[in-house]
Amino acid sequence: MSISTDKTQVTGTPTYGTDAANGSSITDSYVTGTDSITISAGAVVSDIAAIGDLASMDENRNVAGGTINVNDGVSINNLSSIDGGTINFNSAGDITGLVISGGYASGYVDKITDPTVDNADNVNGKGYLIISGGTVDGGTATSGGVIDAKGSTAVLSNVTASSGGTIKAEQGSVVSAIAGSGGSVTIVGNLGAASATDTTVNAGGEFQVSAGQTATATTVNAGGDMSAWGNVTDTTLNDGKLTVLDGGTATTTTVNGTSASLYVNSNASAYGNTIDGGGVFVEGVVSGGTLTDGGQIIVSAGGVISGMSATSGSLWISAGGSAANTTVDAGYTDVYGTFSGGSIYNGEIKVHDGGVASGVTASGTDYGTQGTITVDGGTVTDATTHDYGNVTLISGTVNNLSATGGGITMSGGTLSGGMFQSGATMTVSAGTVSGTVTINNNGHANVSGGTVSDINITSGGSGAITGGSVADVTVSSGGTVNFNTGATLTDTLTLSSGATASITGTTGGTVDLGDGYTSGLTITGIDIDTDTTVNTTINNWTKDSQIDLQYVTFDGADKTPIYGNDGNSVTFTLANKHTITLNIPNVETTGFSIINDGQGGTIITCFLTGSMICTPNGDVAVEDIQIGDQLVTFDWEHDREVTRPVVWVGKAHAKVRAGLPDDEAGYPVRVLKDAIADGVPYKDMLITAEHCLFFEGKFVPARMLVNGFSIFYDKSITSYDYYHVETDQHSVITADGMLTESYLDTGNRRAFRQEGKVATLRGAVQSWVEDAGAPLCVDRACVEPLFHKLEARGNSMVGHNVPTEQGVVVADPNLHLVTQAGAVVRPVRHEGQHYSFMLPANTQSVRIVSRASRPADVIGPFVDDRRQMGVAVADVHFITAKKLYPITAHLQAEKPEGWHDTDWTDCAWTNGNAMLPLGECTKGNMGLLSLTVRAAGPYLLDESEKQVQVLSA
C-alpha cells in the first residue's frame, strides 16, 4: 500500500504539542525508516502515517518503517500504519479513520472508530491492532490482519473479520463481532478473562472460545463454524455448526435448520438446548432441553443425555451411549445403548439388539396418538403403560411391565412378569410369557399363540385364550378366563370361589377347583353328535361343585351318572344316545348331578335353617320336618286351609360366590319382621333369592322385591344350609307367618341330599305352567306396584324414608372396538346414533365393547331382565374407497358370541363384549366400519370407574 504523494515526509524525531519546539499542529505528513513523530497534549493532528518501504524488505519480510507515538489523550482523524510502520498509543484520545495495512498499532486509547486492519503484503510481525485498554467500535480485519483485545478494559465492538482477518481477545471483551467468510473470531484469554457477546458467524467464518472463557448470544449461520473449549450460552445455530470440545460447556443452544449441527465431544457438556432441526452429536453429556421439528440427536458410545423433552424429531442412542429421564412427546427414538426413566407420549422408542430401556412410561390420548415402546432384540425392564400407551414386543425381553391402560402386543420375545389393569391388555400371538403376570380389575389377556405361564387373574380381570399353550393360570373371585378351540392348557387352571372360566372339550390340562369353589366353570364346544371325552381333569371336586356344559341339553336324556371303574370319571348319556365323559378324580365318592344352567331352566327354591313351617301341631323348624309330616297349606282359589303330607325333604349347602351380582352370588334374602304386614313375617325370614312369596293369587320371586332395607341381601352370611320341603302337590304353605311355596321339582332334585330314614322315588320333572300351585308372576306390571308398596311400608316402619345406596348412572356407552389382535380402536367420528371406526386391512373380526348393565340393576329388581345389555346395534357397514359392504352376522338367527336373541329382525343387543366377524370385505382393504346404535344405556358404573370419577372430580 502506498501513501499519497502529496503528504509531506517528516524526518528525525520531532514532537508536536502545546509546548513542543515543532509547534502544535501537523497534517498531511508521514514518517518512515527510523524516524518517528511524537504527538503530545495540545497537538492538532490529522492525516498522518507511519510507513515503510517495501523495496527495503529483507528475506524474512522485515521492513523498517516509521513510528508515531500518540500520547496524552490526543485525538486524531485519519491515522495510518503501513508496511512496517508502527503506532504506539499512550493514553490516546479518539482515533478515527485508522488504517493498518502491514503495519502495527498498540496501546491504550479512549476509542478507535471503524479501523481497517490487514497484512496484504505479508510483512513479518505486522498487520496488528492491539488494544490494551479502551474501545474499538466498528472496523474490519482482513487479509491477515488482526484486531486484538489485550487488557481487562479492552473492548472490541461491532468489528468484522473476513478473508483471512482475525478478531482476537487475549483479555477483555468482544461485542457484536462478525466472523465473515475466511475470517475468525477467537476468544483466547491467555492474559486474563476474555468474553464475547452477540457474535455472528457467517458462511466460511470461524469462532473459537478457549478453555475458561465465555461467549454469550452467538449466532452461527449456514456455513459458519464455532468451536468451544470454554463456556458458551444462548447460541443459535441457523444451519451452522457448534463443536463443544474437551472441558467445554454449551447452555441453552438453539439448533435451527436441516444443516445445523451441535457436536458435544467427550468430556464436554451441553444443557437446556432446543433442537428445532439439524443434528446433535453427543459423545459427552447433554442435559435438559427440547428436540422438535425434525431435529436429530445421535448419542455415541460414552455419550449421555438426560432430562431431554423430544416433541418431534428423532433420537439415536448408539451402543455405549445412554439417555436418562427423557420425555418423547413425538418422533422416534432408536436405542442400541441404554434408555432409563422418562416417558413417551406420542411416538416410538425402539429398543434394538443390545439396547436396554428401564423405568420408561408410555401413554397417550387415543390410538394413533399413543406412545409405543417397541422391543426388537433389546431388553425393557420396569416399564409402565397407561391410557393408550403400548409396548410392542417383536423379539428380546420385557421384564416387570406395569400397565394401567394400553398394554403389550407380542409377536415374539419374552415377557417376564407384569401387571395389567384399568383397561390394559396383554395380547400374545407368539413368544413366551413367564414370571408372574397379574391381570387385575378391567385388565385383559388375549392369547392367540405363543407359550404363556404363571398368570393370575383377579376380580374384574379377564383372559381370552384362542390359541397357543398356556400353563399355571389362577383365577380369583370375580376374575374370568375363557379357553377357545385351538388353545391348550398344559398344566393347571386354578379357580377360586367366585371365579368364572370356560374351557373346551380339547383344552387339556387340569382345572383345580380351589377352596370354596361352587360354580363358574363352563365347558363349551362339546360335539353332542358323537361320543365325547373332555380331556381336562377336574380336581378337588366336592358335593357343592358345579360345571355348566354349554349348549348341551338334557331334555329326554338319562340323567343317571355312570362312574368309571376307578371312580375318577363320570359319563352320562344324551337323548341321542351319544355320551359325554368328564375326568373328575373321586367323583363317585363325592357325587354328581345334572342341573340346568339357568338359561330359562331350573329355579332353586329353598328355606334356610331356622325357618318355621306351619303344621297342624304348630310351627316346626324346617330342618326338623320329616317325610310323612303334615303341613297346613292354603287353597287360595277356595280361600281355605288344607292339610297335605310331606313327600320329600332335600338339603344342600351353599357358599356365596362373591364378585357376581347379588342375586346370582347366592346371598340369602332377609325379609325383616313386619316387612309385608303387621306380624308378617312374625320374625326375620331367610330364604334364597329365587324362593317365591305368595301375593293375591300369584307367586313372586323374593329377588324382585329387594329394596335394600326392609327386604335385602344379607351379606353377613356367606355359607349356609338350605332345605326343600315337597308336598304331594305344589302348594302355598306358611313359613315364619308368611305365605310362600313348597318345593316344585323343575329338574334340580339331584343337587339335594334326601333327609329322613325313608327314601322316596319321585316321578317326572315338573313345570311352572303345568304343575304350579299358583301362577308365577315376573311381569313388571304386576310386580312393580307391589315393590313400591312394600318399599313405602319399609319407610313407614322407621318413620322416614330410608336412603338406599345409589349407583352412579351414566348414559355414555364408552363404545369402542377390539380387533382380533387385541388392538383397541376408538371412534374417529360420532354423530348421534352413528359411530365410525378406522380399521386396518385384513382385520378378520372385531369385538364391539361397551359398558353394560342389567335392566334389573339400572331400573329396579321388579324388572325380570338380568341380561347384561350393552348397545343395540342396527346397520353395520364396512366402507372402503371403492365400495360399501353390509355386515349382517349379528342379525342372523344363529348369532356370534356376545349377542342376545331378540324379536327384532333389524337390530340386536350386545352383552357389552360381542364378536362381529367381518368376512372377506377387509381382505387387502382398510376402511371405516360404520355402526348405527339404536339404543344404549343407561349404565351403572362399576367400582373402578366410580373411583376414576372421584379422582377426576
Secondary structure as UniProt FT lines:
FT   TURN            5..6
FT   STRAND          8..9
FT   STRAND          15..16
FT   TURN            18..19
FT   TURN            21..22
FT   STRAND          25..32
FT   TURN            33..34
FT   STRAND          36..39
FT   TURN            41..42
FT   STRAND          44..52
FT   HELIX           54..56
FT   TURN            59..60
FT   STRAND          67..71
FT   TURN            72..73
FT   STRAND          76..82
FT   TURN            83..84
FT   STRAND          86..102
FT   STRAND          104..113
FT   STRAND          116..118
FT   TURN            120..121
FT   TURN            124..125
FT   STRAND          128..137
FT   STRAND          140..142
FT   TURN            143..144
FT   STRAND          146..157
FT   STRAND          160..161
FT   TURN            163..164
FT   STRAND          166..175
FT   STRAND          178..179
FT   TURN            181..182
FT   STRAND          184..187
FT   STRAND          194..197
FT   STRAND          200..201
FT   TURN            203..204
FT   STRAND          206..209
FT   TURN            211..212
FT   STRAND          214..216
FT   STRAND          219..221
FT   TURN            222..223
FT   STRAND          225..228
FT   STRAND          231..233
FT   STRAND          236..239
FT   STRAND          241..244
FT   TURN            246..247
FT   STRAND          249..251
FT   STRAND          254..256
FT   TURN            258..259
FT   STRAND          261..264
FT   TURN            266..267
FT   STRAND          269..275
FT   STRAND          279..282
FT   STRAND          285..291
FT   TURN            293..294
FT   STRAND          296..299
FT   TURN            301..302
FT   STRAND          304..306
FT   STRAND          309..310
FT   STRAND          314..317
FT   TURN            319..320
FT   STRAND          322..324
FT   STRAND          327..328
FT   STRAND          332..335
FT   STRAND          338..340
FT   STRAND          343..344
FT   STRAND          347..352
FT   TURN            353..354
FT   STRAND          356..358
FT   STRAND          361..362
FT   TURN            367..368
FT   STRAND          370..381
FT   STRAND          384..420
FT   TURN            422..423
FT   STRAND          425..439
FT   TURN            441..442
FT   STRAND          444..447
FT   STRAND          451..457
FT   TURN            459..460
FT   STRAND          462..465
FT   STRAND          469..475
FT   TURN            477..478
FT   STRAND          480..483
FT   TURN            485..486
FT   STRAND          488..489
FT   STRAND          492..495
FT   TURN            497..498
FT   STRAND          500..504
FT   TURN            505..506
FT   STRAND          510..513
FT   TURN            515..516
FT   STRAND          521..524
FT   TURN            528..529
FT   STRAND          532..539
FT   TURN            543..544
FT   STRAND          547..549
FT   TURN            550..551
FT   TURN            555..556
FT   STRAND          558..563
FT   TURN            565..566
FT   STRAND          569..573
FT   TURN            575..576
FT   STRAND          579..583
FT   TURN            585..586
FT   HELIX           587..590
FT   STRAND          607..608
FT   TURN            609..610
FT   STRAND          612..615
FT   TURN            616..617
FT   STRAND          618..621
FT   HELIX           622..624
FT   TURN            627..628
FT   STRAND          630..635
FT   TURN            636..639
FT   STRAND          640..655
FT   TURN            658..659
FT   HELIX           662..665
FT   STRAND          669..671
FT   TURN            673..674
FT   TURN            678..679
FT   STRAND          685..687
FT   TURN            689..690
FT   STRAND          692..695
FT   TURN            696..697
FT   STRAND          698..701
FT   HELIX           702..705
FT   STRAND          711..713
FT   TURN            715..716
FT   STRAND          719..727
FT   STRAND          732..735
FT   TURN            736..737
FT   STRAND          738..741
FT   HELIX           749..751
FT   STRAND          753..754
FT   HELIX           768..771
FT   HELIX           780..798
FT   STRAND          809..810
FT   STRAND          816..819
FT   TURN            820..821
FT   STRAND          824..825
FT   STRAND          829..831
FT   TURN            832..833
FT   STRAND          834..839
FT   TURN            841..842
FT   STRAND          845..849
FT   HELIX           855..858
FT   TURN            861..862
FT   STRAND          871..879
FT   STRAND          884..886
FT   HELIX           889..891
FT   TURN            897..898
FT   STRAND          908..910
FT   STRAND          913..917
FT   TURN            919..924
FT   STRAND          927..936
FT   STRAND          939..940
FT   HELIX           943..952
//
